[in-house]
Amino acid sequence: MKTRLFFIVCSVLLISLLLTTVASAGEPVTKRVIVGGPDVCAAFGESPGCDKNFSLVAIKYADGRVSGQWTDQWGGGYGGFHAEIDCLAIEGNDAWVSGVVTQGVFHDPESGEDWNMAGVQVSTKVRDNGVSANDPADQISLSFWGSYFQVCTEQPAYPLFDAPQGQSVVVD
């Protein structure tokens, strides 16, 4: 409960900061998505944070431009990435984002090799199930790339996992 409240407060502060920044730039925001949490560990019976973290902020402006940042860090020494978001689609309380990795690595524990992810297209889906402690947990999908990548406007049916220690805010 305290963790969820913390993420809600942080999300509200971040939204306020973003709106202030955007308002000062003169371009209205029409849609936004903010997600943060320790990833999907609980969905697999693991402790929160076992898979490091998952966070993103995506903003769509009145002129159609999309900007944002996305980080997914994996546990177990597998690596992670940072991406620039360039696509945002919202339908109801579901949001899809996609973008391009600016820096990141995937570590293959079997071979010991590191794969540089810079330049790779990535996509994901999130669901905002509300902010009350009585609401179901918000949900996120895994991050997809390679043959699993689909641009956000295709609204792929990625599987969603409960993220009870995280918070998703989808504003259409």
Rosetta blueprint (number, residue, H / E / L):
1 M L
2 K H
3 T H
4 R H
5 L H
6 F H
7 F H
8 I H
9 V H
10 C H
11 S H
12 V H
13 L H
14 L H
15 I H
16 S H
17 L H
18 L H
19 L H
20 T H
21 T H
22 V H
23 A H
24 S H
25 A H
26 G L
27 E L
28 P L
29 V E
30 T E
31 K E
32 R E
33 V E
34 I E
35 V E
36 G E
37 G E
38 P L
39 D L
40 V L
41 C H
42 A H
43 A H
44 F H
45 G L
46 E L
47 S L
48 P L
49 G L
50 C L
51 D L
52 K L
53 N E
54 F E
55 S E
56 L E
57 V E
58 A E
59 I E
60 K E
61 Y E
62 A L
63 D L
64 G L
65 R L
66 V E
67 S E
68 G E
69 Q E
70 W E
71 T E
72 D E
73 Q E
74 W E
75 G L
76 G L
77 G L
78 Y L
79 G E
80 G E
81 F E
82 H E
83 A E
84 E E
85 I E
86 D E
87 C E
88 L E
89 A E
90 I E
91 E E
92 G L
93 N L
94 D E
95 A E
96 W E
97 V E
98 S E
99 G E
100 V E
101 V E
102 T E
103 Q E
104 G E
105 V E
106 F E
107 H E
108 D L
109 P L
110 E L
111 S L
112 G L
113 E L
114 D E
115 W E
116 N E
117 M L
118 A L
119 G L
120 V L
121 Q E
122 V E
123 S E
124 T E
125 K E
126 V E
127 R E
128 D L
129 N L
130 G L
131 V L
132 S L
133 A L
134 N L
135 D L
136 P L
137 A L
138 D L
139 Q E
140 I E
141 S L
142 L L
143 S L
144 F E
145 W E
146 G H
147 S H
148 Y H
149 F L
150 Q L
151 V L
152 C H
153 T H
154 E H
155 Q L
156 P L
157 A L
158 Y L
159 P L
160 L L
161 F E
162 D E
163 A L
164 P L
165 Q L
166 G L
167 Q E
168 S E
169 V E
170 V E
171 V E
172 D L
